[in-house]
Amino acid sequence: MPGPTRILGLMSGTSLDGIDAALVEFSSEPHFQWKLLSFYFMPWEEGMRKTILNCCRPDAALQQITVLNYLLGECFAEAAVQAVHHAGLAMQEVEAIASHGQTIWHQPEPLFMGRHTGRGTLQLGEPAVIAARTGRPVIANFRSMDMALGGQGAPLVPYADWRLLAHPAENRLMLNLGGIANVTLLPAGGSLQDVLAFDTGPGNMLMDALASAVTQGKWNCDRDGALAAAGKCHPELLAECMAHPFLQRTPPRSTGREMFGAEYASWLLQRAHELELTPSDILHTATRFTADSVLTSCRNWAQKHGPIHTVIAGGGGVRNPVLMQMLEEGFAPSQVCTHARFGIPDDAKEALAFALLGYETLQHKPCNVPAATGASRPAILGQIQWV
């Protein structure tokens, strides 16, 4: 693909904050280069956020899911139009749109259905609607081929981590603190085959749900870690959380709202009430659980490959100073910084990553990491909806 190519990446994560849109210019000549032209964020209206949450349940109505798929397509299209306008460009100057969509269910482990078992993943945000509204080709359903090849369809960001931020002489750990936390280990001078990546457990998802519960819905997150900062950790409850079976699994592994969403938050809240914890103690313990699940996972698997020189964090969790202090203390003496140091806004990383995956799809290049997902081979990801 000669000359610079502009791809718009769209992403809405498990935290359900809103749609992230990153407009990125890529070039492969004379060597791979990228430039973030703009980043735009469109928050979910509270009513839409609740509608999406209601469809992230195993008993969600099929009619609602079907309609929501097209409705979210309209929302992603609106975010795309606004992002391109924000960049001062016309939509015709964008080669394609790469949309991750909104995950409402991720089932990487086999599920028994009568005499059969199956796995799957479902992201909503109808690509045909986005293409129809914007007039641009849309690349979507990035996780499907990896799952078809026996992988978990996640994590997919490790390819972008390696392509954008690998270092020839430094072991780097990429830490994404989204609704779910995940890490990518980039060995110094390593190839894509040397990359190790996996989900560590809950990120902001659990803390957000608990903050909403203890404030009777007034807060949808622990703002600036204020609740956690006023509390203390309850060791018994923390130990119960750390005994979660997911944390014992060996990578490849991935998870989502199905495991650490509303049902798990309700259990934790009930146990906290039985133990007579204050709201601040609940949030402090949940924050410690998030930090310790990251740190323990890295000690068990990532740090076996040598000392980590730099931890590069991104996602909404970097705005929680209590969580970040716990991670900085736990990772010491490794340096902890954020993506902003490398010219990537802390909230833009995943949208940028899917823009890159879309770019590689158009060039017919595989960009999954089988060692991270468990797929049987590298694969070209995404399905293209032409206009």
Buried (B, 14 or more C-beta within 10 A) or exposed (E): EEEBBBBBBBBBBBBBBBBBBBBBBBBBEEEEEBEBBBBBBBEBEEEBBEBBBBBBBEEBEEEEBEEBBEBBBBBBBBBBBBBBEBBEBEBEEBBBBBBBBBBBBBBBBEEEEEEEEEBEBBBBBBBBBBBBBBEBBBBBBBBBBBBEBEBBBBBBBBBBBBBBBBBEEBBBBBBBBBBBBBBBBBBBEBEBEBBBBBBBBBBBBBBBBBBBBBBEEEBBBBEEBBBBBBBEBBEEBBEBBBEBEBBEBEBBBBBBBBBBBBEBBEEBBEBBEEBEBBBBBBBBBBBBBBBBBBBBBBEBBBBEEEEBBBBBBBBBBBBBBBBBBBBBEBBEEBBBEBBBEEEBBBBBBBBBBBBBBBBBBBEEBBBBBBBBBBBEEBBBBBEBBEE
